[in-house]
Amino acid sequence: MVNYSSPAVHISGLRVRRGSNVVIDGLDLELPRGGVTGLLGPSGSGKTTLMRAIVGVQIIDAGTVRVLGEEAGSAGLRHRVGYVTQLSSVYDDLTVRQNLRYFARVLGAPAADVERVIDETDLAGQADALAGSLSGGQLSRASLAAALLGSPELLVLDEPTVGLDPVLRVDLWGLFRRLSEAGVTLLVSSHVMDEATRCDRLLLMRDGAVLADDSPTGLMAATGTTDAESAFLALIRHGARS
């Protein structure tokens, strides 16, 4: 049974270095279970590095990252955390269904999961098409379908809507909301500020630090603004004056 009283992610003193550059320094963060949390910020702000640390594929210098009560990257999290990177995670020379059957075997997920995730991501019409022939939006959904195998409790999605047209972006966000309503915790990164209003909670990042952690309405009320981009700029100006 899922314990909703404990956070999905607990980070303490996280420090990450790339070469001689410190990308994240002393970050503390808790991500509650349930809902859609948006991780917003400009390119290079540290969003991908933070997400990689959460799924356990990022080497860290210091600090602790616990996910669903276990150390990030633990074997026990293999079926509990789904991760979608910015690049497509499916093989171009296999069909969507073949890709999903392969990943299901790798994960040890039930064979029936393949048809389930095809339905959940509205890919029935492309299930037998080669992944290399899919559009950008279809590829994004195929990658998401692979991440949904095994019914993960936490989904970490790194800029899943980048490069998509507005209609496809709306479709994907509709899917994210349905997953959230089914009990999945989602962490979705983006540098498109107008996607902020689709989230239950926002983390605004810049230069490896979290500038704000609030609901969209709370963030705009605190900064006296009417949209996420203006709120973000107001936080930067406030930091510059401090």
C-alpha positions as CSV (number, residue, x, y, z in Angstrom):
1,M,0.0,0.0,0.0
2,V,1.3,3.5,-0.9
3,N,2.1,5.6,2.1
4,Y,1.0,9.1,1.1
5,S,2.2,10.6,4.4
6,S,5.8,10.2,3.3
7,P,7.3,12.2,0.4
8,A,7.9,10.7,-3.0
9,V,11.3,12.3,-3.1
10,H,13.4,13.6,-0.2
11,I,16.7,15.4,-1.1
12,S,19.1,16.8,1.4
13,G,22.4,18.7,0.7
14,L,22.6,17.6,-2.9
15,R,25.8,18.7,-4.6
16,V,26.6,17.8,-8.2
17,R,29.7,18.8,-10.1
18,R,30.5,18.5,-13.8
19,G,34.2,18.8,-14.4
20,S,35.3,21.9,-12.5
21,N,31.8,23.4,-12.5
22,V,29.4,23.0,-9.6
23,V,25.9,22.5,-11.2
24,I,23.9,22.0,-8.0
25,D,25.2,23.0,-4.6
26,G,23.5,22.1,-1.3
27,L,20.0,21.6,-2.6
28,D,17.2,20.5,-0.2
29,L,13.9,19.5,-1.6
30,E,10.8,17.4,-0.9
31,L,8.4,16.2,-3.5
32,P,5.0,15.1,-2.1
33,R,3.2,12.0,-3.4
34,G,0.4,12.5,-5.9
35,G,-0.3,15.3,-8.3
36,V,1.7,16.9,-11.1
37,T,4.8,19.0,-10.1
38,G,6.3,21.2,-12.8
39,L,10.0,21.8,-12.8
40,L,10.5,25.0,-14.8
41,G,13.5,27.1,-15.7
42,P,15.6,28.1,-18.6
43,S,18.0,25.7,-20.4
44,G,21.1,25.1,-18.3
45,S,19.3,25.8,-15.0
46,G,20.0,22.3,-13.7
47,K,16.6,20.6,-14.3
48,T,18.0,17.6,-16.1
49,T,20.8,17.1,-13.6
50,L,18.2,17.2,-10.8
51,M,16.0,14.7,-12.5
52,R,18.9,12.4,-13.3
53,A,19.8,12.5,-9.6
54,I,16.3,11.5,-8.6
55,V,16.2,8.5,-10.9
56,G,19.7,7.5,-9.7
57,V,21.7,7.8,-12.9
58,Q,23.6,11.0,-11.9
59,I,26.9,10.8,-10.0
60,I,26.7,13.2,-7.0
61,D,29.4,14.7,-4.9
62,A,27.5,15.0,-1.7
63,G,24.1,14.8,-0.1
64,T,21.3,12.2,-0.1
65,V,18.5,11.5,-2.5
66,R,15.7,9.2,-1.4
67,V,12.9,8.1,-3.6
68,L,9.8,6.3,-2.4
69,G,11.6,5.6,0.8
70,E,14.7,4.1,-0.8
71,E,18.0,5.4,-2.0
72,A,17.8,6.8,-5.5
73,G,18.9,4.2,-8.1
74,S,18.2,1.2,-5.8
75,A,17.2,-2.1,-7.4
76,G,13.9,-2.0,-5.5
77,L,12.9,1.2,-7.5
78,R,13.3,-0.5,-10.8
79,H,9.6,-1.1,-11.3
80,R,8.4,1.9,-9.2
81,V,10.0,4.8,-11.1
82,G,9.5,5.6,-14.8
83,Y,11.9,8.0,-16.6
84,V,11.4,9.7,-20.0
85,T,14.5,11.5,-21.3
86,Q,14.5,14.4,-23.8
87,L,15.6,12.0,-26.5
88,S,13.4,9.1,-27.8
89,S,14.0,5.9,-25.8
90,V,12.6,3.5,-28.4
91,Y,14.3,1.6,-31.3
92,D,13.6,3.0,-34.7
93,D,13.8,-0.4,-36.5
94,L,11.2,-2.0,-34.2
95,T,7.4,-1.4,-34.2
96,V,5.9,0.3,-31.2
97,R,4.5,-3.0,-30.0
98,Q,7.8,-4.8,-30.5
99,N,9.6,-2.1,-28.5
100,L,7.2,-2.4,-25.7
101,R,7.4,-6.2,-25.6
102,Y,11.1,-5.9,-25.4
103,F,11.1,-3.4,-22.6
104,A,8.5,-5.4,-20.7
105,R,10.8,-8.4,-20.8
106,V,13.7,-6.3,-19.6
107,L,11.7,-4.9,-16.7
108,G,10.0,-8.1,-15.9
109,A,6.6,-6.4,-16.4
110,P,3.5,-8.5,-17.1
111,A,3.0,-9.2,-20.8
112,A,-0.5,-7.8,-20.6
113,D,1.1,-4.4,-19.8
114,V,2.0,-3.9,-23.4
115,E,-1.6,-3.6,-24.6
116,R,-2.5,-1.6,-21.5
117,V,0.1,1.1,-22.1
118,I,-0.7,1.3,-25.8
119,D,-4.3,2.1,-24.9
120,E,-3.3,4.5,-22.1
121,T,-1.1,6.5,-24.6
122,D,-3.6,6.4,-27.5
123,L,-1.1,4.5,-29.7
124,A,-3.5,1.7,-30.9
125,G,-3.4,3.2,-34.5
126,Q,0.5,3.2,-34.5
127,A,1.1,0.0,-32.5
128,D,2.4,-1.9,-35.6
129,A,4.2,1.0,-37.2
130,L,8.0,1.2,-37.1
131,A,9.1,3.7,-34.4
132,G,11.3,5.4,-37.0
133,S,8.2,6.3,-39.0
134,L,6.4,8.1,-36.1
135,S,5.9,11.8,-35.7
136,G,7.5,13.7,-32.9
137,G,4.3,13.5,-30.8
138,Q,3.8,9.8,-31.4
139,L,7.5,9.2,-30.5
140,S,6.9,11.1,-27.2
141,R,3.9,8.9,-26.4
142,A,5.8,5.7,-27.3
143,S,8.6,6.7,-24.9
144,L,6.0,7.5,-22.3
145,A,4.3,4.1,-22.9
146,A,7.6,2.3,-22.3
147,A,8.0,4.3,-19.0
148,L,4.5,3.2,-17.9
149,L,5.3,-0.5,-18.1
150,G,5.0,-2.1,-14.7
151,S,2.7,0.7,-13.4
152,P,5.3,3.0,-11.8
153,E,4.4,5.1,-8.8
154,L,6.6,8.0,-9.9
155,L,7.1,9.3,-13.4
156,V,10.0,11.6,-14.1
157,L,9.5,13.3,-17.5
158,D,12.3,15.5,-18.9
159,E,10.8,18.2,-21.3
160,P,8.4,15.7,-22.9
161,T,6.6,18.4,-24.9
162,V,9.6,20.1,-26.4
163,G,9.3,20.7,-30.1
164,L,5.6,19.6,-30.2
165,D,2.8,21.7,-31.7
166,P,0.2,23.2,-29.3
167,V,-2.4,20.6,-30.0
168,L,0.0,17.7,-29.2
169,R,1.2,19.5,-26.1
170,V,-2.4,19.7,-24.9
171,D,-3.0,16.0,-25.6
172,L,0.1,15.0,-23.6
173,W,-0.9,17.2,-20.7
174,G,-4.3,15.6,-20.7
175,L,-2.6,12.2,-20.4
176,F,-0.4,13.5,-17.6
177,R,-3.6,14.6,-15.7
178,R,-5.3,11.2,-16.2
179,L,-2.2,9.5,-14.8
180,S,-2.2,11.8,-11.8
181,E,-5.8,11.1,-11.1
182,A,-5.0,7.4,-11.2
183,G,-2.6,7.9,-8.3
184,V,0.8,8.4,-10.2
185,T,3.1,11.1,-9.0
186,L,4.5,13.1,-11.9
187,L,7.6,15.4,-12.1
188,V,7.6,17.2,-15.4
189,S,10.3,19.6,-16.5
190,S,9.8,22.3,-19.1
191,H,11.2,25.6,-20.2
192,V,7.8,26.7,-21.6
193,M,6.4,28.9,-18.9
194,D,2.8,28.7,-20.1
195,E,2.7,25.0,-19.1
196,A,3.0,26.1,-15.4
197,T,-0.8,26.5,-15.0
198,R,-1.3,22.8,-15.9
199,C,0.7,21.8,-12.7
200,D,-0.5,21.4,-9.2
201,R,2.8,22.6,-7.8
202,L,5.8,24.5,-9.3
203,L,9.5,24.4,-8.7
204,L,11.2,27.3,-10.5
205,M,15.0,26.7,-11.0
206,R,17.8,28.9,-12.0
207,D,21.6,28.3,-11.8
208,G,21.1,25.0,-10.0
209,A,18.9,26.5,-7.2
210,V,15.2,26.3,-6.6
211,L,13.9,29.9,-6.5
212,A,10.4,29.0,-5.6
213,D,8.3,26.1,-4.5
214,D,4.6,26.8,-4.6
215,S,1.3,26.3,-6.4
216,P,0.8,28.3,-9.6
217,T,-1.8,30.6,-7.9
218,G,0.4,30.9,-4.7
219,L,3.4,31.8,-6.8
220,M,1.6,34.5,-8.7
221,A,0.0,35.9,-5.6
222,A,3.3,36.1,-3.8
223,T,5.0,37.9,-6.7
224,G,2.0,40.1,-7.6
225,T,2.0,38.8,-11.2
226,T,-0.6,37.1,-13.5
227,D,1.5,34.4,-15.2
228,A,4.4,32.1,-14.5
229,E,6.9,33.9,-16.7
230,S,6.3,37.3,-15.0
231,A,6.6,35.5,-11.6
232,F,9.9,34.0,-12.6
233,L,11.3,37.3,-13.7
234,A,10.1,39.0,-10.5
235,L,11.9,36.3,-8.5
236,I,15.1,37.0,-10.5
237,R,14.8,40.7,-10.0
238,H,14.2,40.2,-6.2
239,G,17.3,38.0,-6.0
240,A,19.4,40.6,-7.8
241,R,18.3,43.3,-5.4
242,S,18.9,41.1,-2.3
